Amino acid sequence: MLRPTTHDQREFIDNKVKEGWTSKRIAKTLGISKRTVDKWRQRLKKNGQIVSKMGRPTQGALSTYPRVLRNRIKRIRKNNEGWGPISILIELEEGFNYKSSSLPSESAVYLYLKQEGFIKEKELCSPLPNKQIRKARHPHHKWEMDAKGAQQVKEIGYQSLIDIKDVFSKIYCISFPVAVKNYNTQPATIHYKWALRLAFTQWGRPKVIQVDKDSVFIENAAKSPFPKPLHLWLIGLGIEFSFIEYSPPVQNAMIERSHQTFYMQSMKGKAYKSWGGFFKNLLRTRKRLNEKYPSKALAKKAPLQAYPTAKHSGSPYSVEQEKELLDLKRIYAFLTQFKWYRTVGKSSRSVYLGGQVYYVKKVPPKRTVTIIFCNRSKKLIFHDVNEQILVKLPIKGISVEALMGSSTIELVSQYKKIFKARKFPI
């Protein structure tokens, strides 16, 4: 007969199996039989559980109530997907003549519905760290960036302007037109990267870039989002990425007004023979706004008249330098602040994180795992609900080449094309 084991012994077996210990070594250390250790190895491999099945069997919610009642509760909920425990209990009283004294409590019905799969587990929440800079203190301390909804420009089709403006000096850093299919289409990550590259080349790198919570910037659907590639690229370049907490005009009002300025100056009632012609007009307009056009916020001076030192931030950038400027150490340090929660796939035994698939074959399906990044090993560490380590896997997609998206030679070539192209080159 196998000797009963304690919970602590089973946890020890679980940990040492993951560390590669043999059954014989574990048995000798614990003073139990090898057969007992083998039994728990098999059970852990099968379902990942360390709960003993000895003693009285575990009973589920409403197990003390008649099967007929349980089945009715299931049937009522199945036919009324939006109903909770209160509605179900009322229906049992009115439709089936049950007395309230003979029915389970609301909490017991809730646990039963959850046990039967009618109520999904709440996804654990771990928001992105978000440093808010309320007030810019010098030129290029904080930029606002946003894309204006696509509008049709005569002869060249739908265009969406990616506008960037410096909050302190009011400098118009860039207005980059992106050719899109229709008014519902939004610029992609690569378009924002090129708008930023053009702005960095002229003005240098800023301290912070503030954006809204559009899906190109953040995983909106996830309660514990992984940083998007654009976010990691900026962190690698030494630039902080900040998300607004309130919709315009409370925050990002300046960039919204910038959209209107460029629309009135370069789009309304105008026609262009080519995308290149439109872009050159935007460059001329921006130059005039920065150097000559008086701003009420700057005592009727143009931005560069009010702040001549704003010609450059002092943090250099060029497409030729980008590879050297990208520092993965910044990204690794940034990722250590996070904690992610993901559910293991039913058939694939995998989780999806940051656009990458990680196979966790030893973890039972549908189990929620906690994931953190270890800077020392450069690995993602997967934990169970009890903080036990399940597996360690190298992080994917974090390399200079992946963040750049192109080689230096290709970036230089693309940069030149942007200023010469007649059609949209990206």
C-alpha positions as CSV (number, residue, x, y, z in Angstrom):
1,M,0.0,0.0,0.0
2,L,1.3,3.4,-0.9
3,R,2.1,5.7,1.9
4,P,0.1,9.0,2.1
5,T,2.0,12.2,1.3
6,T,1.7,15.7,2.6
7,H,1.0,18.7,0.5
8,D,4.6,20.0,1.2
9,Q,6.0,16.7,0.0
10,R,4.0,16.8,-3.2
11,E,5.2,20.4,-3.8
12,F,8.8,19.3,-3.3
13,I,8.3,16.5,-5.8
14,D,6.8,19.0,-8.3
15,N,9.7,21.4,-8.0
16,K,12.4,18.8,-8.2
17,V,10.9,17.0,-11.2
18,K,11.0,20.4,-13.0
19,E,14.7,20.7,-11.9
20,G,15.5,17.3,-13.4
21,W,15.8,15.2,-10.3
22,T,15.3,11.4,-10.6
23,S,12.6,9.6,-8.7
24,K,15.2,7.7,-6.8
25,R,16.9,10.8,-5.6
26,I,13.6,12.5,-4.6
27,A,12.4,9.4,-2.8
28,K,15.6,9.1,-0.8
29,T,15.5,12.8,0.2
30,L,11.9,12.6,1.4
31,G,12.2,9.2,2.9
32,I,9.3,7.7,0.9
33,S,9.1,5.0,-1.7
34,K,10.2,5.4,-5.3
35,R,6.8,4.0,-6.3
36,T,5.0,6.9,-4.6
37,V,7.2,9.5,-6.3
38,D,6.5,7.8,-9.7
39,K,2.8,8.0,-9.0
40,W,3.0,11.7,-8.5
41,R,5.3,12.2,-11.5
42,Q,2.6,10.6,-13.7
43,R,-0.2,12.6,-12.2
44,L,1.7,15.9,-12.6
45,K,2.5,15.1,-16.2
46,K,-1.1,14.2,-16.9
47,N,-3.0,17.1,-15.3
48,G,-0.5,19.2,-13.4
49,Q,-2.3,18.7,-10.1
50,I,-0.7,18.0,-6.7
51,V,-4.0,17.5,-4.9
52,S,-4.4,14.0,-3.3
53,K,-7.4,11.9,-4.1
54,M,-7.3,10.0,-0.8
55,G,-10.0,10.6,1.8
56,R,-13.5,11.8,1.1
57,P,-14.1,12.7,-2.6
58,T,-14.3,16.4,-3.4
59,Q,-17.8,17.5,-4.1
60,G,-18.9,20.3,-6.4
61,A,-21.2,23.3,-5.9
62,L,-24.9,22.4,-5.1
63,S,-23.9,18.7,-4.6
64,T,-26.3,18.5,-1.6
65,Y,-29.2,19.6,-3.7
66,P,-31.3,17.3,-5.9
67,R,-30.0,16.5,-9.4
68,V,-33.4,17.7,-10.8
69,L,-32.8,21.2,-9.4
70,R,-29.3,21.4,-10.7
71,N,-30.4,20.4,-14.2
72,R,-33.1,23.0,-14.1
73,I,-30.6,25.7,-13.1
74,K,-28.4,24.6,-16.1
75,R,-31.3,24.6,-18.5
76,I,-32.6,28.0,-17.4
77,R,-29.2,29.6,-17.8
78,K,-28.7,27.9,-21.2
79,N,-31.9,29.4,-22.5
80,N,-31.2,32.8,-20.9
81,E,-27.5,33.6,-21.4
82,G,-27.7,37.0,-19.8
83,W,-29.3,35.8,-16.5
84,G,-27.5,35.7,-13.2
85,P,-28.2,33.9,-10.0
86,I,-31.0,36.3,-8.8
87,S,-33.0,35.9,-12.1
88,I,-32.6,32.1,-12.0
89,L,-33.8,31.9,-8.4
90,I,-36.9,34.0,-9.2
91,E,-37.7,31.8,-12.2
92,L,-37.5,28.7,-10.1
93,E,-40.0,30.2,-7.6
94,E,-42.4,31.6,-10.2
95,G,-42.1,28.9,-13.0
96,F,-41.5,25.8,-10.9
97,N,-43.2,26.6,-7.6
98,Y,-40.1,26.2,-5.5
99,K,-40.2,27.8,-2.0
100,S,-37.3,30.2,-1.3
101,S,-36.4,28.2,1.8
102,S,-35.7,25.1,-0.4
103,L,-33.4,26.9,-2.8
104,P,-29.7,27.5,-2.6
105,S,-28.2,31.0,-2.0
106,E,-27.2,33.4,-4.7
107,S,-23.5,32.8,-4.1
108,A,-24.0,29.0,-4.3
109,V,-25.8,29.3,-7.6
110,Y,-23.0,31.6,-8.9
111,L,-20.4,29.0,-7.9
112,Y,-22.4,26.3,-9.6
113,L,-22.7,28.3,-12.9
114,K,-19.0,29.0,-12.7
115,Q,-18.2,25.3,-12.1
116,E,-20.3,24.3,-15.2
117,G,-18.6,26.8,-17.4
118,F,-21.4,29.4,-17.8
119,I,-19.3,32.1,-16.2
120,K,-15.8,32.7,-17.5
121,E,-12.8,33.4,-15.2
122,K,-12.1,37.1,-14.9
123,E,-8.9,38.0,-16.7
124,L,-6.3,39.3,-14.3
125,C,-5.3,42.9,-14.9
126,S,-1.8,44.3,-15.1
127,P,-1.8,47.6,-17.0
128,L,1.2,49.1,-18.8
129,P,3.4,51.3,-16.7
130,N,2.5,54.8,-17.9
131,K,4.5,57.8,-16.8
132,Q,2.5,61.0,-17.2
133,I,4.4,64.3,-17.8
134,R,1.8,67.0,-17.1
135,K,3.9,70.0,-18.1
136,A,6.7,70.2,-20.7
137,R,9.6,72.2,-19.3
138,H,11.7,72.9,-22.3
139,P,11.7,72.5,-26.1
140,H,11.5,68.8,-27.2
141,H,10.7,67.7,-23.7
142,K,7.4,66.3,-24.9
143,W,5.9,65.7,-28.3
144,E,2.3,64.9,-29.1
145,M,1.6,62.5,-32.0
146,D,-1.6,61.5,-33.7
147,A,-3.0,60.5,-37.1
148,K,-5.9,62.5,-38.6
149,G,-8.7,60.4,-40.0
150,A,-8.2,59.8,-43.7
151,Q,-9.7,62.4,-46.1
152,Q,-9.9,62.4,-49.9
153,V,-7.5,64.7,-51.7
154,K,-8.3,65.5,-55.3
155,E,-6.5,63.4,-57.8
156,I,-4.3,61.4,-55.3
157,G,-7.0,59.6,-53.2
158,Y,-7.4,59.2,-49.5
159,Q,-4.6,60.6,-47.3
160,S,-4.1,60.3,-43.5
161,L,-1.7,62.9,-41.9
162,I,0.5,61.8,-39.1
163,D,1.2,65.0,-37.2
164,I,3.8,65.6,-34.5
165,K,4.1,68.8,-32.5
166,D,6.4,69.9,-29.7
167,V,4.3,70.9,-26.7
168,F,6.6,73.6,-25.2
169,S,7.8,75.5,-28.3
170,K,4.8,74.8,-30.5
171,I,7.1,73.6,-33.3
172,Y,5.4,71.5,-36.0
173,C,7.8,68.6,-36.1
174,I,6.3,66.7,-39.1
175,S,3.1,66.3,-41.1
176,F,3.6,63.1,-43.0
177,P,0.9,62.0,-45.5
178,V,0.0,58.3,-45.6
179,A,-1.8,57.1,-48.7
180,V,-4.6,54.7,-47.5
181,K,-7.4,52.7,-49.3
182,N,-10.4,54.5,-47.8
183,Y,-11.6,56.7,-45.0
184,N,-11.7,53.7,-42.6
185,T,-8.1,52.8,-43.1
186,Q,-5.5,53.9,-40.6
187,P,-1.7,54.2,-40.8
188,A,0.3,51.2,-39.7
189,T,3.4,50.9,-37.5
190,I,5.8,51.3,-40.4
191,H,4.2,54.6,-41.3
192,Y,4.5,56.0,-37.8
193,K,8.1,54.9,-37.7
194,W,8.9,56.8,-40.8
195,A,7.1,59.9,-39.6
196,L,9.2,59.8,-36.5
197,R,12.4,59.1,-38.4
198,L,11.8,62.2,-40.5
199,A,11.1,64.3,-37.3
200,F,14.1,62.9,-35.4
201,T,16.4,63.7,-38.4
202,Q,15.5,67.4,-38.4
203,W,14.8,68.1,-34.7
204,G,16.7,65.3,-32.8
205,R,15.1,62.8,-30.4
206,P,12.7,64.2,-27.8
207,K,12.4,63.0,-24.1
208,V,8.8,61.8,-24.3
209,I,6.2,61.1,-27.0
210,Q,2.5,61.2,-26.0
211,V,-0.1,59.3,-27.9
212,D,-3.7,58.1,-27.5
213,K,-4.6,54.5,-26.9
214,D,-5.1,53.4,-30.5
215,S,-4.5,49.8,-31.3
216,V,-1.3,50.6,-33.2
217,F,0.2,51.8,-30.0
218,I,-1.2,49.4,-27.3
219,E,-2.9,46.0,-27.1
220,N,-6.4,47.4,-26.3
221,A,-8.0,43.9,-25.9
222,A,-5.6,42.6,-23.3
223,K,-5.9,43.3,-19.6
224,S,-2.2,42.8,-19.2
225,P,-0.9,44.2,-22.6
226,F,2.6,43.5,-24.0
227,P,4.3,46.6,-25.4
228,K,3.8,47.0,-29.1
229,P,6.9,47.0,-31.5
230,L,6.7,50.8,-32.0
231,H,6.8,51.2,-28.2
232,L,9.8,49.0,-27.8
233,W,11.6,50.7,-30.7
234,L,11.2,54.1,-29.0
235,I,12.3,52.7,-25.7
236,G,15.4,51.3,-27.4
237,L,16.1,54.8,-28.8
238,G,15.9,56.2,-25.3
239,I,12.5,57.9,-25.8
240,E,9.6,57.4,-23.3
241,F,6.2,56.6,-24.6
242,S,3.2,58.1,-22.7
243,F,-0.5,57.3,-23.2
244,I,-3.1,59.9,-22.6
245,E,-5.6,59.2,-19.7
246,Y,-8.3,61.5,-20.9
247,S,-9.6,62.2,-24.4
248,P,-9.1,65.5,-26.1
249,P,-9.5,68.4,-25.4
250,V,-8.3,67.5,-21.9
251,Q,-5.1,65.9,-23.3
252,N,-3.6,65.9,-26.8
253,A,-5.6,69.0,-27.7
254,M,-2.6,70.6,-29.3
255,I,-2.2,67.9,-31.9
256,E,-5.9,67.9,-32.7
257,R,-5.6,71.7,-33.5
258,S,-2.5,70.9,-35.6
259,H,-4.7,68.5,-37.8
260,Q,-7.1,71.4,-38.4
261,T,-4.2,73.7,-39.3
262,F,-2.7,71.4,-41.9
263,Y,-6.1,70.6,-43.4
264,M,-6.9,74.3,-43.9
265,Q,-3.4,75.2,-45.2
266,S,-2.7,72.2,-47.4
267,M,-5.8,70.1,-48.1
268,K,-9.1,72.1,-48.2
269,G,-10.1,72.8,-51.8
270,K,-6.6,71.8,-53.2
271,A,-5.7,69.2,-55.8
272,Y,-2.3,67.6,-56.4
273,K,-0.8,65.8,-59.4
274,S,1.1,63.3,-57.1
275,W,1.7,62.2,-53.6
276,G,5.2,63.7,-53.8
277,G,3.7,67.1,-54.7
278,F,1.4,66.9,-51.7
279,F,4.3,66.0,-49.4
280,K,6.4,68.9,-50.6
281,N,3.5,71.3,-50.1
282,L,3.3,70.1,-46.5
283,L,7.0,70.6,-46.0
284,R,6.7,74.2,-47.2
285,T,3.7,74.8,-45.1
286,R,5.4,73.5,-42.0
287,K,8.5,75.6,-42.6
288,R,6.3,78.7,-42.9
289,L,4.4,77.9,-39.7
290,N,7.6,77.3,-37.8
291,E,9.6,80.3,-39.0
292,K,7.1,83.1,-39.9
293,Y,3.5,82.3,-38.8
294,P,2.6,84.2,-35.6
295,S,1.2,82.1,-32.7
296,K,-1.1,83.5,-30.1
297,A,0.4,81.2,-27.5
298,L,3.8,82.7,-28.2
299,A,2.9,86.4,-28.0
300,K,2.3,86.5,-31.8
301,K,5.7,85.1,-32.6
302,A,6.5,82.0,-34.7
303,P,7.9,79.0,-32.8
304,L,11.5,79.4,-33.9
305,Q,11.3,83.2,-33.4
306,A,10.2,82.6,-29.8
307,Y,12.6,79.7,-29.2
308,P,15.7,79.8,-31.5
309,T,17.3,77.1,-29.5
310,A,14.5,74.7,-30.4
311,K,16.2,74.0,-33.8
312,H,17.5,70.7,-32.2
313,S,16.9,68.7,-29.0
314,G,20.6,67.9,-28.6
315,S,19.9,64.2,-28.9
316,P,21.2,63.3,-32.4
317,Y,19.6,60.9,-34.9
318,S,20.0,59.7,-38.4
319,V,18.9,56.6,-40.3
320,E,22.6,55.7,-40.6
321,Q,23.0,55.9,-36.8
322,E,19.8,54.0,-35.9
323,K,21.4,50.6,-35.4
324,E,24.0,52.0,-33.0
325,L,21.4,54.1,-31.1
326,L,19.1,51.2,-30.4
327,D,20.1,49.8,-27.0
328,L,18.5,46.5,-26.1
329,K,19.5,47.0,-22.4
330,R,16.9,49.8,-22.2
331,I,14.2,47.4,-23.5
332,Y,15.2,44.6,-21.2
333,A,15.1,46.9,-18.1
334,F,11.7,48.2,-19.2
335,L,10.3,44.7,-19.6
336,T,11.2,43.8,-16.0
337,Q,8.4,46.1,-14.8
338,F,5.7,44.0,-16.3
339,K,3.6,41.0,-15.3
340,W,1.4,39.3,-17.9
341,Y,-1.5,36.8,-17.6
342,R,-2.3,34.4,-20.4
343,T,-4.5,31.3,-20.8
344,V,-2.8,28.2,-22.2
345,G,-4.5,27.0,-25.5
346,K,-6.7,23.9,-25.3
347,S,-5.1,22.0,-28.3
348,S,-1.9,23.8,-29.0
349,R,-0.6,24.0,-25.4
350,S,0.7,27.5,-26.2
351,V,0.3,31.1,-25.2
352,Y,0.4,34.2,-27.3
353,L,2.4,37.1,-26.1
354,G,3.7,40.2,-27.9
355,G,2.9,38.7,-31.4
356,Q,4.9,35.6,-30.5
357,V,3.8,32.0,-29.8
358,Y,5.3,30.2,-26.8
359,Y,4.8,26.5,-26.5
360,V,4.3,25.3,-22.9
361,K,3.7,21.6,-23.4
362,K,4.1,20.7,-19.7
363,V,1.3,23.1,-18.7
364,P,-2.3,21.8,-18.7
365,P,-4.7,23.5,-21.2
366,K,-7.0,26.3,-20.2
367,R,-4.7,27.1,-17.2
368,T,-3.9,30.8,-16.6
369,V,-0.2,31.4,-16.2
370,T,1.6,34.4,-14.9
371,I,4.6,35.6,-17.0
372,I,7.5,37.8,-16.0
373,F,10.7,38.7,-17.7
374,C,14.1,37.9,-16.2
375,N,16.8,40.4,-17.3
376,R,19.6,38.2,-16.1
377,S,18.7,35.2,-18.2
378,K,16.8,37.1,-20.9
379,K,14.0,34.5,-20.5
380,L,10.3,34.6,-19.8
381,I,9.3,32.8,-16.6
382,F,5.9,31.1,-16.5
383,H,4.3,30.7,-13.1
384,D,1.2,28.9,-11.9
385,V,-1.3,30.5,-9.5
386,N,0.8,29.3,-6.5
387,E,3.9,31.1,-7.9
388,Q,5.5,27.8,-8.8
389,I,7.8,28.0,-11.9
390,L,6.3,26.0,-14.7
391,V,8.8,26.7,-17.5
392,K,11.4,29.2,-18.6
393,L,11.6,30.2,-22.3
394,P,13.9,32.6,-24.2
395,I,12.0,35.8,-25.2
396,K,11.3,36.2,-28.9
397,G,11.3,39.1,-31.3
398,I,13.7,41.3,-29.3
399,S,16.6,42.2,-31.5
400,V,18.0,45.3,-33.2
401,E,17.2,43.9,-36.6
402,A,13.6,43.0,-35.7
403,L,13.0,46.5,-34.2
404,M,14.5,48.3,-37.2
405,G,12.5,46.2,-39.6
406,S,15.2,46.8,-42.3
407,S,18.9,47.0,-42.7
408,T,20.8,50.3,-42.5
409,I,21.3,50.3,-46.2
410,E,17.6,49.7,-46.8
411,L,16.7,52.5,-44.4
412,V,19.0,55.0,-46.1
413,S,17.6,54.0,-49.5
414,Q,14.0,54.4,-48.3
415,Y,14.8,57.8,-46.7
416,K,16.0,59.1,-50.1
417,K,13.0,57.7,-51.9
418,I,10.5,59.5,-49.7
419,F,11.8,62.9,-50.9
420,K,12.0,61.9,-54.6
421,A,8.9,59.7,-55.0
422,R,5.8,60.7,-56.9
423,K,3.7,57.8,-55.6
424,F,3.5,56.9,-51.9
425,P,6.7,54.9,-51.4
426,I,6.0,52.9,-48.2
